[in-house]
Amino acid sequence: MTASKRGGPREGAGRKPKSADGELMKSRAMRWTDAGWADVLLIGMDRVRELVAKEAAKLRKQHGSE
């Protein structure tokens, strides 16, 4: 087996996840307890994103009317 003269894939060189509307999604670090993470896995990350977006929209609307 001969060694390749070029290096392997670079860190972060793979395909990036995108949202349903095509926006690039980045990984973010969040701290969870084991019980909290189990809850996230139970309802699913898509649902968690929906809940966060809904709550954020509600807060933006409240702050905009003040």
C-alpha positions in Angstrom: 0.0 0.0 0.0 1.5 3.3 -1.0 1.2 6.4 1.1 -0.8 9.3 -0.4 1.1 12.5 -1.0 -1.9 14.5 0.0 -3.4 14.7 3.5 -6.8 13.4 4.5 -9.9 15.4 4.9 -9.5 18.5 7.0 -11.4 19.2 10.1 -14.8 20.7 9.2 -14.4 19.9 5.5 -17.6 17.8 5.4 -21.1 18.8 4.3 -22.7 21.3 6.7 -26.2 20.8 8.0 -28.8 23.2 6.8 -32.3 24.1 8.1 -35.5 23.5 6.1 -35.2 26.9 4.5 -31.5 26.3 3.5 -29.9 28.4 6.2 -26.5 27.0 7.4 -26.7 25.5 10.9 -23.7 25.6 13.2 -23.1 23.4 16.3 -23.4 25.3 19.5 -22.3 24.2 23.0 -25.1 24.0 25.6 -24.9 22.5 29.1 -27.5 20.0 30.0 -28.0 17.7 33.0 -28.4 14.0 32.1 -32.1 14.3 32.9 -32.5 17.4 30.7 -30.6 15.8 27.8 -32.8 12.7 28.1 -35.8 15.0 27.7 -34.3 16.7 24.6 -33.7 13.3 23.1 -37.2 12.2 24.0 -38.9 15.1 22.2 -36.3 15.5 19.5 -34.0 18.4 18.4 -36.4 19.5 15.7 -39.2 20.0 18.3 -36.7 21.7 20.7 -35.8 24.2 17.9 -39.5 24.8 17.2 -40.2 25.5 20.9 -37.2 27.9 21.2 -38.2 29.8 18.1 -41.8 30.1 19.3 -40.7 31.3 22.7 -38.2 33.8 21.2 -40.8 35.2 18.9 -43.2 35.7 21.8 -40.4 37.5 23.8 -39.5 39.7 20.8 -43.1 40.7 20.4 -43.4 41.6 24.1 -40.2 43.6 24.1 -41.2 45.4 20.8 -44.5 46.6 22.3 -42.9 48.0 25.5 
